[in-house]
Amino acid sequence: MSIKSLIIVLLVSISIASCNSNSPENKPEEFVSFVAKVDSSMTLTQVAKANNIGEPYLRTKLGIRKNVGNKYTMVEMTKRFDFSIDDLKKIIEDVKNKQAAKKKPNKTGESSK
């Protein structure tokens, strides 16, 4: 009976310790990277809105002309303009992470420039 109790106490202790460990959301000084919201059935306009980024900027980075309609899904655009969904995600994440880094307050509490 004492071994069983010891095992139970040990398991409870491990559970409590793992719940109290320092996770990223408990450390505001750590940078959490942006994850782009992209689905293959979305249009470029929808991707831009979902990620709060300018569509003209995405068009420029992907080499898509302004006059190409918004009726094409990302699957169709990737084939037509020779880029991947991962390329698009990387473009969005890089820009958003740079924006977040600029807004991150320094030790005096002001945004870095």
N, C-alpha and C positions, 0 to 999 in steps of 0.2 A: 504494500500500500504506500509506503514512503517513496518508492521509486516512481510510482505513478504520480504522486503529488509533486515530486521534484520535476518531472517532465512537464506537467501542466504549468507550474510556476515558470519554468524556463520558456515555454512557448508563449505565455502571456507577456513575459518580460521582453522577448524578441518582438512581439507584435507592438507593444507600446513604444519600444525604441525605434522601430521602423516608421511608425506614425509620427513620431516627433522629430524625425531627421529633417535637416534643412533642405527643403525643396526650392526650386527656382522662384516659385511664386511668393516664398517667404523672404526673398532677398531682393528688395527693390533696386539695389545698386547694380544688379546683374542685367545685362541686355538680353531681352527675349526677341528672337528674330521673327520677322513677319513671314507668314505662310500665305502664298497667293491662292486665291479662290478661282480656280479655272476648271471648267468642265468641257468636254469635247463637243457637247451639243450647244454650247453658248456661242453667241456672236461676239465679235470684237467689242462692240458697244456694251454688251452685257458684262464682259470681262472687265472692261474699264470701269464701269459703274460699281461692280461688286468689289473691286479693289481700290476704289477711290483714286484713280489715276487717269490722266488725260488720254483720251483715245488718239489724238494726233501724235502724241509722244510714242505710243505703242506702234502706230502705223509707221512712223519714221524709223524706229529701231528694228522693225521687222521687214522693212522695205516694201510696204503695201501702199500703193497709190491712194490718194484721197478720193478719187472717183470710183473706187471699187465699193460696191454696195454692201450694206450691212445685213443682207439676207443670208450670207454664207456662214455656216457653222465653223467652229475652230477646226474640225476635222477637214472640211473642205479647204479652209485657208492654209492649213499646214501642208497639204498636198500641192496646192497651187503656187504657194510662195516659198516652198522648201525650207520650213522650219519645223521644230517639234513643239509639243505642248510644254516639254521641259525647258526649251529655250525661252518660251513666253513667261513661264513661271520664274525663271532666273532673272529676266529683265525686270519684272515687277518686284520681286523680292529684293533685288539689289537697290533699286530706287527707294523702296519703302524703308529698307534698313538704313540707308544713308540719311533719309529724312528723319528717322527716329534718332539716329546718332547726333544729328545737329540739334534736335530738340532736347536731348538729354542734358539735364542741368549739371553744371560743374560744381566744385566744392563750395563756391560762393552763392550757389542757388540760381545763377543766371544761365541761360542757354549758351552753348558754345557756338562760335561763328565759323 
